[in-house]
Structures are given as structure tokens and as C-alpha cells.
Amino acid sequence: MLSSVSVIGLGKLGAPMAACFAARGFQVIAVDLDAQKVDAIGRGVPPVHEPGLAELLQECKGHLSATQDTEAAVRDSEATFIVVGTPSEPDGGFSLRYVIPTCEAIGRALRDKNSFHLVVLTSTVMPGSTGGEIKSVLERVSGKRCGEGFGLCYSPEFIALGTVIRDFYYPDFLLIGESDRRTGDILSEIYSRTCKNSPAIARMNFINAEITKLAVNTYITTKISYANMLARLCEKLPEADVSVVTNALGLDSRIGSKYLKGGVSYGGPCFPRDNRAFAALAERNGAFSDLAVATDRFNRAQIAAIADIVKNHQSGLQPIGILGLTYKPDTDVVEESFGLLLAQELASANLPVVVFDPSADLSRAFAAHKWVRIAASAEDCIAQSAPGCSRSAPARVFTPPSAWSSIAGARFRTWRVRRVSTTSASVPRLAPPSLWRPLPQRTRKPSAS
Ligand SMILES: NC(=O)c1ccc[n+]([C@@H]2O[C@H](COP(=O)([O-])OP(=O)(O)OC[C@H]3O[C@@H](n4cnc5c(N)ncnc54)[C@H](O)[C@@H]3O)[C@@H](O)[C@H]2O)c1
């Protein structure tokens, strides 16, 4: 039974993965080029923001070490997970510029190994990459044939930032694209010792697994945009309420209620780019991808549509407050987040904007937008967007999803655009009517996306 693994890439996904394996008893060697991340793991400190990671790192002491040396890590382990970044290219495809040097280093280590080694690609790649460039680099550099000296799997994770550890331990299903049955069996066995549930395992060839990974996220983005399309329609029809409609739709088992809520645009490091990659894949292969293209276009238009609603309520030079800049709760990531894009849209129309988020690095996010002020606290953001008013007075504040549970004293319901006040006094309705509901009476942690 395999007992040691190496994890290459200690970013938002790789660092929690390494800790998860170690906490389940594997001997884990974690690798990154970034000396600070290696040092952090060595000291038992999280190199990235992820709830529960600090505790997990304490739990797995003695099972987890870190290094910058990929070759040594491969030599000293029986399986290697590649979790380096795969940045988007201009046409929407994924770059292999970090994956290929990683595979070359793995190949050099495999050349001198006598035992069979499992290589698992977790990073998101374009369909055709695993069985194409990646396999051929590993074979060329190692001098070994895939399926004989080493085995190769493509096995992406379906995790959401903020819940990576739970999602990793309790997946809905596992996806394995395998070079051969023996290799897939070894990876299935690793997962069976790691997962705390008994998920279905979908095993297939590389290309089907690569397509499935993109298809899952493209389906979800389509569903979110469908709900947002309903919301836009309901806003135009007196007495229509998108929540009533989607709640009923969700009861149909063919549809289901998950991700079916009219609200703000989707964002983050996966949904937008996986959807665009799907469209790029179709385009590159002369196939029809109108649905993915329309979903992306609609999602971008959602920012402008909500910005228009804000502009209609803007009066004079009073700043517009935006509370919550991360793309979802319990993360510090602002990539393509609704709050960030809304702020940029309003600032580019020369409207004064004041923002606050306790989790995000706002000075970096708004370095190029000097018209956006960064408030010192949620209360400060509300006060600046309603100057001269008491705490019970109206505030022009929007609350996209974020880590609101950490802000005491304010009442929020998030995920969709809503009005917000520090009191129950009436405030201008800044959200589309179909998205508006009375605020709950106590601080509430928003549900995760
Ligand atoms: N973050 C997510 O929510 C998520 C979810 C599913 C899939 N993924 C996929 O997982 C992959 C990693 O994503 P991430 O968000 O963790 O990226 P990230 O940018 O947070 O981390 C990538 C890490 O890889 C390291 N790295 C780059 N080249 C290296 C090399 N040659 N050797 C060792 N380390 C190297 C970087 O220093 C960095 O620490 C991507 O392909 C992404 O699409 C991410």
C-alpha cells in the first residue's frame, strides 16, 4: 500500500491538499518554488488563506515536510500530485508554462527510479494536454513509457475556496482520467483512504476527464446565469419576484435548487475562466459553443446592469459604498469578484466609490483606481457613503458576498444585492425589487456558494 506522496505547488489548492493527505496519515513532501511558502509549511503556518488550514497543519506535524526541490521530492515519494498554476491565455485556453517545467523535473527524477511512480495532474488543463504534451515530456525526459515505468492520471478537484478542506474530504464524486487500469486503481485507493465519505468514482480516459472538468463548471455558470436572466425579467414585471420563481423551479428534481438564485455575477478563479476555456476549446475545434459564449457575455453584462441601478440612485457627490469585495465568503480572493468589478465600473464612470472588506488586500486590488477610497471599517464605509447622516440614516451601500460574519453590529444578507443598514430604519431601495427582502433581525453568516 502506497504511503508517501509529493504535492507540487502550494497555492490555494495545493497547500490544503498537502495538509489533507498528511492529516490522513500519508507521508507528504510539499514543494513550491516560492521559498516563503516552503518556509511557512516548515513552520506549520498556512502559506495561503483557507479556513481550517492552520488547525490541520498542527494535526499533521511529523507527516508533512516542505522543499523547493521537485526532483528530490519525487525520488522520495511514491506518487506526485501536480497542482501548479495554469494561467489563462488570451483566447481563454490554459497555459502549461508552469506544468511543463514541473513535468521535466519529475521526468529527471523518474529516470533514476527503479520503482513504479504515479503522477497525478490536478491542475486544470485544456483537453488534449494530459495525453499530449504532458505525457510526452514525462516519457521523453524519464526515458520510460507511460503505463510501465510510471502511470499518469488527470484528476482535478471540485473544490470551492473557503471550503477546500471539507470539499476535499467529502467530494460529491471523484474524477479520474487514467493512462491504464493499474494506475487508476492506485489513485482510487489513495482517495479511498483520504476521503471521509464514499464518493462515486468516474474513471475514464484523459480527454473525457479533461472535458468533464470544464463541463461541470460551464454547466454551473449556465445555471447561475439562467437564474440571473430570470431576475432581470422579474425586475421588469410588477409584482414578479425571482426568488418565488426559483424556489419553485428548484423543487423539480430535474433542475434542483443549487446555484439557482437570482443575484450578482459569478466570479473567482475558476468559474469565469473554465467557462471561457470551454468556449475556446469549441472554437479551436470548430464546434458550436454559443451557450458558453452567451453565458460569459451575460455574466459581464450583469455588472453593468447592476451598476446602472446604482447610478440611478446616486445623488450628487455622495460616494457609493461597497461592502464585500471577495468573490465569496471565507476567502481573500477578489479575482473577477462582483464587488471589485462593480467598484471599477462605477469608478470608470467617475463616480466616487468607497469600499471595505476585512479579508481582501484592497490597496493592491485598487492600485490602478485612485478614485476608489478604502474605508477603515464597515461602519466607516457606511458613514462615508452617507455623510452627515446618523447611523440610522440611509446608506448607499451594496453588499456582495464576503466575510460578513466578521463584522459585528451590522446586519447583512448577502449573496445577492441587498439593501443594508446598521438599523432597521427604512433605507432607499438600491437593489432591484425582485432581489429585495426585509433584512433579518440578527447578524447572519451568508451561505457559501
Ligand atoms: N483555487 C481554486 O479554487 C482551484 C479549484 C480547482 C482547480 N484549481 C486549479 O488548480 C491549479 C492551481 O490553482 P491554485 O489556485 O492553487 O494556484 P496558485 O496560483 O494559488 O498556486 C500555484 C502554486 O504553484 C507554484 N508553482 C508554480 N510553478 C512551480 C514549479 N515549477 N514548481 C513548484 N511550484 C510551482 C506557485 O509558486 C504557486 O505557489 C490551477 O490549475 C487551477 O486552475 C484551482
The ligand as an ORCA input file, in Angstrom:
! r2SCAN-3c Opt
* xyz 0 1
  N      -8.016     27.695     -6.485
  C      -9.084     27.006     -6.820
  O     -10.222     27.250     -6.351
  C      -8.975     25.843     -7.787
  C     -10.042     24.943     -7.903
  C      -9.953     23.906     -8.794
  C      -8.836     23.789     -9.594
  N      -7.805     24.679     -9.471
  C      -6.636     24.518    -10.347
  O      -5.510     24.135     -9.564
  C      -4.336     24.724    -10.106
  C      -3.632     25.519     -9.016
  O      -4.502     26.551     -8.609
  P      -4.179     27.459     -7.338
  O      -5.351     28.350     -7.191
  O      -3.753     26.618     -6.198
  O      -2.934     28.289     -7.903
  P      -1.973     29.278     -7.100
  O      -1.514     30.284     -8.074
  O      -2.629     29.706     -5.831
  O      -0.728     28.350     -6.701
  C       0.135     27.785     -7.638
  C       1.456     27.486     -6.925
  O       2.310     26.773     -7.813
  C       3.640     27.205     -7.568
  N       4.492     26.834     -8.709
  C       4.490     27.321     -9.959
  N       5.414     26.694    -10.703
  C       6.009     25.781     -9.909
  C       7.035     24.823    -10.114
  N       7.622     24.650    -11.304
  N       7.408     24.066     -9.059
  C       6.827     24.202     -7.848
  N       5.831     25.095     -7.603
  C       5.433     25.879     -8.623
  C       3.489     28.698     -7.370
  O       4.614     29.262     -6.715
  C       2.211     28.758     -6.521
  O       2.510     28.712     -5.148
  C      -4.788     25.548    -11.308
  O      -4.654     24.814    -12.476
  C      -6.239     25.823    -11.017
  O      -6.996     26.036    -12.171
  C      -7.836     25.696     -8.578
*
